[in-house]
Each structure stands twice: as structure tokens, then as C-alpha cells.
């Protein structure tokens, strides 16, 4: 039905069908709430339709359709690359899929080293939905590695997001942004280990030179030619001590007279034996 009266209709049964308004430019969607008619119209299998029975007695019916604006929640993908371009081989792709099979893919070409943002954000209306975010293609080249850092921003509040990951879009929020930064790193070439052992120094074939012994004997110190000085004997005899004399002019010997007597007797006996022995020898020879 239109928002104005319809005139010139035949008296018959008519079906009134609502026409939804256009989506607002600010984002969102109109959701059907109700459809009423006066006088009461019969229901139609289509929720937004009513069956109008016009007659000569009731040639007029007024219907009202009610819609509610559901603000939309945008899910934006943002992809950027950092690092040398030589570490990239192809495009990098960021993919998001909703539980209702609606999906979107953001591609960052190899030649583009700046950020790329989805031009047509994924819109979620009404009920909360779950989305899966993944990066099926990183675009890393041979001899390089890629480090992926992802974050999820909800109305200015950011938190880490691990890929592949799942996020729940709360339609009370206005905007979600999935920000993915891939840092490319060139890996320096490694030097392979040598396949052959390092050269070794062969042992010497001749013995090392030896030092010959000296042909000249070491010098000796000659003995001194001058005898060491000797001390001459004293020219003056030492003083003698006088033998004390006893009265009568004989030297005082103390116990010496007895020793002299015994010695004299011994000498006398020896002389007698010697004389006898001489005589005996002479008698045998005569």
C-alpha cells in the first residue's frame, strides 16, 4: 500500500503489502514491526501483508506499517606490510566469514607496501553474530620469514587477536576493525659446513738439528804460583819456669825420687840380663 488513498478500486478483495523504506544513509536497516488496518483485515501468510475486503458498505480501509531502524555494526578489515619488498613473493589475503556464510576477502598486492582497508565493510544488523578471521596467504618469499601481529579494535578499544581467530560482533557497538600487520624478514644465507677435513701439517721427515758439543774445553783456573804466606817460627824461645829446689840443692820432685829408684833398678836388671845373654852367646860360638 502507499501512504495515500487509493481510489477507483473495484469492489473486491485486495491484498495490502507494505513497502519497506530505503536504508538510511547513516548505516543501518529497517526492520518490520507490525501492519495494521482499520477496519480489521484478514491475515495473509506473508507477515507484512493483509487481505482487505472492500464492499459498497465498507469501501475504505486504512492500513499502517511500522518499521524500526536497526543501526548497523561495521566490521572493517585493515592489512599492512612492513619489511623489505624482496621478502615478499605474492599478495597477502585477509579473510573474514560470518556464521550466515556472508564473507569478505581483503587483498594486499605485493607491490603495495602501505596499508589496505576494505572499501565495503561487512555490515551486521540486529542479532550478534560470530566471525572467523584468517590469513590464508601471507605472500612470503623464499629465504624469508613472516611475523603476523593482529589486533581487534572495538569503538577505539583494542585487544590482541590471534589468527585464525573468532570474534563475536556485538551489535551494540558501532564499528569493529581487524588490524593485521605482517612483518617480513630476510633470512641471511648460512655457510654450509666443509665437506672435506681441513689440511693437516705432515710431521717432519728429518730430525730437528742438534747443537754439537763444544770442541774446546771450558777454561780452567790455574793453581796459584805463589805459595800462601807462612808464619815464621818465633826466634825467641819461650821462657822456662825454674824447677824449684829443695834444701840441700836437689830439685824438689815431690813423689819423683821413688819413681827414679824404681826406674834405676829396672835398668840395672836389664843390663844384667843383657850381659848374661852376651856371655852365653860367646860361649856357644867358642
Secondary structure, DSSP 4 states (H G I P E B T S, - for coil): --SS---S--SSEEEEE--PPPPPTTS-EEEEEEEEEES--EE-SSTTEEEEE--SS----EEEEEEEEE-EEEEEEEEEEES-GGGB-S-EEEEEEETTS-EEEEEE-TT--S-EE-SSPEEEESS-EEEEEEEEE--BPTTEEEEEEEEEEETTEEEE-PSSEEEEE-TTSSEEEEEEEEEEEEPPPPPPPPSSPPP-PPPPSSPPP-PPPPSSPPP-PPPPSSPPP-PPPPSSPPPPPPPPB-TTS-B--TTHHHHHHHHHHHHHHHHHHHHHHHHHHHHHH-
